[in-house]
Amino acid sequence: MDVTEAQREVCTRFGAAPDPPAPGSRLGLAGVGGPRPWPLNGLRHPAERGTNGWYLWAGTEEPAQDPGFFGALHVEHLAEHWPEAEPYLALPAGWRFLIAPGHEDVWYDEALLHPG
């Protein structure tokens, strides 16, 4: 996946080297369907086994611990559900974001690089 201008701008603003998800890779997504629940959260673990490491969920500060909370989605289809997330997808593993209308919080969380 090529880096878009919006993704480059986000990475530049936060001092991160762009690392866009691989084409055809999957991310974990929860909170789709029905009215849009805010805020939208995203975090990126290192990529593995066809995933790009991104997990996105909406409506709560922390994801549910239920193993079935996230569904898999190819990165190319994210715009159909949450186009607001696309500018953040080139942030590399270890980065998180929380967005809502009129709000943006982006930060690095080294713990994401060492799951478990």
Rosetta blueprint (number, residue, H / E / L):
1 M L
2 D L
3 V L
4 T L
5 E H
6 A H
7 Q H
8 R H
9 E H
10 V H
11 C H
12 T H
13 R H
14 F H
15 G L
16 A L
17 A L
18 P L
19 D L
20 P L
21 P L
22 A L
23 P L
24 G L
25 S L
26 R E
27 L E
28 G E
29 L E
30 A L
31 G L
32 V L
33 G L
34 G L
35 P L
36 R L
37 P L
38 W L
39 P L
40 L E
41 N E
42 G E
43 L E
44 R E
45 H L
46 P L
47 A L
48 E L
49 R L
50 G L
51 T E
52 N E
53 G E
54 W E
55 Y E
56 L E
57 W E
58 A E
59 G L
60 T L
61 E L
62 E L
63 P L
64 A L
65 Q L
66 D L
67 P L
68 G L
69 F L
70 F L
71 G E
72 A E
73 L E
74 H E
75 V H
76 E H
77 H H
78 L H
79 A H
80 E H
81 H L
82 W L
83 P H
84 E H
85 A H
86 E H
87 P H
88 Y H
89 L L
90 A L
91 L L
92 P L
93 A L
94 G L
95 W E
96 R E
97 F E
98 L E
99 I E
100 A E
101 P L
102 G L
103 H E
104 E E
105 D E
106 V E
107 W E
108 Y E
109 D L
110 E H
111 A H
112 L H
113 L H
114 H L
115 P L
116 G L
